[in-house]
Structures are given as structure tokens and as C-alpha cells.
């Protein structure tokens, strides 16, 4: 059964036409065959054209209703939009305000954290610089102490060297004086023997001197 009642007559004719024309071959090369083919086409075309005309006729009210439906929907939508838009604008304005406040708070917090980090970094840098300065001062003090100790050690060594040289010089001078005194004494004894050794009263003394000088000479 055809779902469109208005098409039922044409649909019923379709069965007849199918039985009448389906699979028919026309001798169109002949006058009679061409006439039959043209007549068959005209009959089928007449049903097709009539069907199209009927389709347009029965669809026209539906199209008009669709147009009215769309027009009325646009009118009502415009009225609803006119009511909705101011409310939507208020909502969006408040949402934008809240978002602006949130963003401002976020930026403020980010700036606070950044400032805190900068302050901490600067404090760390200052502490590091102070620690470095203290360490450098300590190392400099140690270096000065080492230098002072080395200088004091050099001074002590120099003082000890001078003292040793002076002591050695004192010993050398004492030895030289003793040697000089001994040489002078030996010279005097030699001179005495040479001058007075032949005198009888100094014979014993001269003999003793000669014995001493002989012992000295043997070394």
C-alpha cells in the first residue's frame, strides 16, 4: 500500500504500465514501430508529469507551513533573544569581572612569589659574598701569619747566624791572640836565648828555653 494517498492512482497505473511496456522492443526503424514507441513514451510521460504536478500541489501547503514555522520561530527566537541577551550580558560581565579579579590575584601571587624568590636569592648571594669575604679574610690572615712566622724564623736564623759568626769570630780572635801571644813569647824566648844564652848566669834558663823551642818546632 502506498504511504502517500495522493499517489495511489498513479501507483496503481504503474503496475498496468509495467505489464504493458516493460521489456518491449519497438521496431522504431519502421513508421508503425516509431508511432507505437512515441505513443508508449507519451503515455508513460503523461503519468510522470501528472505525478510531478500532483507532488508540487500536495507539497505546497507543507512548504507554506514550513515557511510559517520558520518565520514564527525566528520571530519568537528574536523576542527570546531580546530577553536573554541582557541577562547573558550581565552574567558574562560578572564572569569577566570575576576572571579579572582571579587573574589579578594570580598575577599578584606570582609577583609575590617572584619577589620572595628574588629576595631569597639576593640574601643567598649576600650570604655567599659575606662568607667568601670572611674566608678570603681568614686566608689572608693565615697568609700574613705564615709570612710573619717565616719572617720571624728568617730573622731568628739570621740572628743565630750572626751570633754564630760573632762567636766564631770571637773564638778566632781569641785563638789568634793566643797564637800571637805564643808567637810573641816564642820570639821573645828565641831573642832571649840569642842575646843572653851564652851568659853563665842564664845557662840553665837558656837550656830550658832551647828544649821548649825544640819541642814546639817538632809540633
C-alpha positions in Angstrom: 0.0 0.0 0.0 1.4 3.4 -1.0 2.2 5.6 2.0 1.1 8.8 0.1 -2.6 8.5 -0.6 -2.5 11.1 -3.4 0.0 8.9 -5.3 -2.2 5.7 -5.1 -3.9 6.2 -8.5 -0.6 6.7 -10.3 1.0 3.8 -8.3 -1.8 1.5 -9.5 -1.3 2.6 -13.1 2.4 1.8 -12.7 1.5 -1.9 -12.4 -0.5 -1.7 -15.6 2.1 0.2 -17.4 4.8 -2.2 -16.3 2.8 -5.1 -17.6 2.2 -3.2 -20.8 5.6 -1.7 -21.6 8.3 -3.5 -19.5 10.8 -5.2 -21.8 9.0 -4.2 -25.0 11.2 -3.7 -28.0 9.9 -1.4 -30.8 10.7 -1.6 -34.4 11.5 2.2 -34.4 13.1 1.8 -37.9 9.6 1.4 -39.2 6.9 4.1 -39.3 4.4 2.0 -37.4 7.0 0.9 -34.8 8.2 4.5 -34.3 4.5 5.6 -33.9 3.9 2.9 -31.2 7.1 3.8 -29.4 6.2 7.5 -29.4 2.7 6.7 -28.1 4.1 4.5 -25.4 6.5 7.2 -24.3 3.8 9.8 -24.2 1.5 7.7 -22.1 4.3 6.9 -19.6 5.5 10.5 -19.6 1.9 11.7 -19.0 1.7 9.8 -15.8 5.2 11.0 -14.8 4.3 14.7 -15.5 1.0 14.3 -13.7 2.8 12.8 -10.8 5.2 15.7 -10.6 2.3 18.2 -10.8 0.5 16.4 -8.0 3.7 16.3 -5.9 4.0 20.0 -6.2 0.3 20.6 -5.4 0.3 18.4 -2.3 3.7 19.7 -1.1 2.8 23.4 -1.5 0.7 23.6 1.8 3.5 21.8 3.6 6.1 24.2 2.2 4.0 27.1 3.2 3.6 25.7 6.7 7.4 25.1 6.9 7.9 28.7 5.9 5.4 29.9 8.5 7.0 27.6 11.1 10.4 29.1 10.3 9.1 32.7 10.2 7.3 32.3 13.5 10.3 30.5 15.1 12.5 33.4 14.0 10.1 35.9 15.5 9.8 34.1 18.8 13.6 33.5 18.8 14.2 37.2 18.3 11.9 38.0 21.2 13.5 35.4 23.4 17.0 36.6 22.4 15.9 40.2 23.3 15.1 38.9 26.8 18.1 36.6 27.1 20.8 38.9 25.8 20.7 41.5 28.6 20.7 38.6 31.2 23.5 36.9 29.3 25.4 40.2 29.2 25.1 40.6 33.0 26.3 37.0 33.6 29.2 37.4 31.2 30.1 40.8 32.7 30.2 39.3 36.2 32.1 36.3 34.9 34.6 38.6 33.2 34.9 40.6 36.4 35.5 37.5 38.5 38.0 36.3 36.0 39.7 39.7 36.0 39.9 39.5 39.8 41.2 36.0 39.6 43.8 36.9 37.1 44.8 40.0 39.2 45.1 37.8 42.3 47.1 35.2 40.3 49.4 37.9 39.0 49.8 39.4 42.5 50.6 36.0 43.9 53.1 35.3 41.1 54.7 38.7 41.7 54.8 38.0 45.4 56.4 34.6 44.9 58.8 36.1 42.3 59.7 38.9 44.8 60.2 36.4 47.6 62.4 34.3 45.3 64.4 37.4 44.3 64.8 38.4 48.0 65.9 34.9 48.9 68.3 34.7 46.0 69.7 38.1 46.9 70.0 37.1 50.6 71.8 33.9 49.5 74.1 35.9 47.2 74.8 38.4 50.1 75.5 35.5 52.5 77.7 33.8 49.9 79.6 37.1 49.3 80.0 37.7 53.1 81.1 34.1 53.6 83.5 34.5 50.7 84.8 37.7 52.2 85.2 36.1 55.6 87.0 33.2 54.0 89.3 35.5 52.0 90.0 37.5 55.1 90.8 34.3 57.0 93.0 33.0 54.3 94.7 36.5 54.1 95.2 36.4 57.9 96.6 32.9 57.7 98.9 34.0 54.8 100.0 37.0 56.9 100.6 34.8 59.9 102.6 32.4 57.8 104.6 35.2 56.3 105.1 36.8 59.7 106.2 33.4 61.1 108.5 32.8 58.1 109.9 36.3 58.5 110.4 35.8 62.3 112.1 32.4 61.5 114.3 34.1 58.9 115.1 36.8 61.4 115.9 34.3 64.1 118.0 32.3 61.7 119.8 35.5 60.6 120.3 36.5 64.3 121.5 33.0 65.1 123.8 33.1 62.1 125.2 36.5 63.1 125.6 35.2 66.7 127.3 32.1 65.5 129.6 34.2 63.2 130.3 36.6 66.1 131.0 33.7 68.4 133.2 32.1 65.8 134.9 35.5 65.2 135.4 35.8 69.0 136.9 32.3 69.2 139.0 33.1 66.1 140.2 36.3 67.6 140.9 34.7 71.0 142.8 31.9 69.2 144.6 34.5 67.1 145.5 36.5 70.2 146.7 33.3 71.9 148.6 32.3 68.8 150.0 35.8 68.6 150.9 35.8 72.2 152.5 32.4 71.9 154.4 33.6 68.8 155.5 36.7 70.6 156.6 34.7 73.6 158.5 32.3 71.4 160.0 35.2 69.6 161.0 36.7 73.0 162.4 33.4 74.2 164.3 33.0 70.9 165.6 36.5 71.2 166.5 35.9 74.9 168.5 32.8 74.1 170.2 34.5 71.2 171.1 37.5 73.3 171.7 36.0 76.7 172.1 32.3 76.2 175.9 32.5 76.4 175.9 34.2 79.8 176.8 31.7 82.5 174.1 33.0 84.9 171.4 32.3 82.2 172.8 29.0 81.0 170.2 26.8 82.8 167.4 29.1 81.6 168.7 29.2 78.1 169.0 25.4 78.0 165.4 25.0 79.2 164.2 27.6 76.6 166.1 25.7 73.8 164.4 22.5 74.9 161.0 24.1 74.9 161.6 25.7 71.4 162.7 22.3 70.1 159.6 20.7 71.3 157.4 23.5 69.7 159.3 23.1 66.5 158.6 19.3 66.4 155.0 20.3 66.8 
